[in-house]
Each structure stands twice: as structure tokens, then as C-alpha cells.
Amino acid sequence: MKSLRAIAEQATGGIDKVLGGSLDKDQRHQIEQIVEKAVIKGLLEGQHRAVDAALKCPEADQDMAHKIAAEIRRNNDALIANLSSHPSVRLTA
């Protein structure tokens, strides 16, 4: 979670630079939340694509592909559970 937040903070710093350092503390916080939410959604989308790719393996490799897909799903579930307990992160809307 901290690494995702660090990515959001770095992106927000870049946005602030482009805007000439004009963000106040509240604006910076709001943008960090928006960026963090986008990073999380992107990460989850990438993991969904990884599951889809794993399941397209040749038939001989399907057992391993299903094990990999199941592990990716477990990791997704853990990430979502952690984020659900974090008050500043809402993945909906």
C-alpha cells in the first residue's frame, strides 16, 4: 500500500510542478487520492489481464495456468481487503 501511495505522491508532485507549485495542501491531498485510486484500478486491471492471459495457455499447461490465476485472484482479494479498511480509498465511482 505504501508503494502505491508513494506513486500517487510522486505523480501529484509532478502535477504541482506543471501547475507552477500552485496546489494548496487540500488540493494536493485530493489529487493524491484521485491518482492513488487510478493507480490501484490500473493495478487491478493489469492483474485481471494476467489471469486472462494465464488461462489462454495451451491445454497441456492448464493445471499450472489455473494455479497461477488462483494465486493472482487471492492477491487481488487481499489488496481489495486492505484497501477496504483504508478510509481514504474508495474503489467505486
C-alpha positions in Angstrom: 0.0 0.0 0.0 2.8 2.4 0.8 4.4 2.0 -2.6 1.1 2.8 -4.3 0.8 5.9 -2.1 4.3 6.8 -3.0 3.5 6.6 -6.7 0.5 8.9 -6.1 2.5 11.4 -4.1 5.2 11.4 -6.9 2.6 12.0 -9.6 0.9 14.7 -7.5 4.3 16.4 -7.1 4.7 16.3 -10.9 1.3 17.8 -11.4 2.1 20.5 -8.9 5.3 21.3 -10.8 3.4 21.6 -14.1 1.0 24.0 -12.4 3.8 26.1 -11.1 3.6 25.0 -7.5 0.1 26.4 -7.1 -1.6 23.5 -5.2 -2.6 24.2 -1.7 -2.5 21.4 1.0 -6.1 20.4 0.5 -5.9 20.3 -3.3 -2.7 18.3 -3.1 -4.4 15.7 -0.8 -7.4 15.5 -3.1 -5.2 14.9 -6.2 -3.1 12.3 -4.4 -6.3 10.4 -3.6 -7.5 10.6 -7.2 -4.1 9.5 -8.5 -3.8 6.7 -5.9 -7.3 5.4 -6.8 -6.4 5.4 -10.5 -3.1 3.6 -9.8 -5.0 0.9 -7.8 -7.6 0.5 -10.5 -4.8 0.2 -13.1 -3.0 -2.4 -11.0 -6.2 -4.5 -10.6 -6.9 -4.2 -14.3 -3.4 -5.5 -15.0 -3.9 -8.4 -12.7 -7.2 -9.3 -14.4 -5.4 -9.3 -17.7 -2.7 -11.5 -16.2 -5.4 -14.0 -15.2 -6.9 -13.9 -18.7 -3.5 -14.5 -20.2 -2.7 -17.4 -17.9 -6.0 -19.1 -18.8 -5.2 -18.9 -22.5 -2.2 -21.3 -22.1 -2.1 -24.5 -24.2 -4.3 -27.3 -22.8 -1.2 -29.2 -21.5 -0.4 -26.2 -19.2 -3.9 -25.6 -18.0 -3.3 -27.0 -14.5 -0.4 -24.6 -13.9 -2.3 -21.8 -15.5 -5.3 -22.3 -13.1 -2.9 -22.3 -10.1 -1.3 -19.1 -11.3 -4.7 -17.5 -11.9 -6.0 -18.6 -8.5 -2.9 -17.0 -6.8 -3.4 -13.7 -8.7 -7.0 -13.7 -7.6 -6.0 -14.3 -4.0 -3.6 -11.4 -4.2 -6.4 -9.2 -5.7 -8.7 -10.2 -2.8 -6.0 -9.3 -0.3 -5.3 -6.0 -1.9 -9.0 -5.1 -2.0 -9.5 -6.2 1.6 -6.6 -4.0 2.7 -7.9 -1.1 0.7 -11.4 -1.5 2.0 -10.1 -1.0 5.5 -8.3 2.2 4.5 -10.7 5.2 5.0 -9.3 7.4 2.3 -9.5 4.9 -0.6 -12.8 4.0 -2.2 -12.6 2.0 -5.4 -16.2 2.7 -6.5 -17.3 5.7 -8.7 
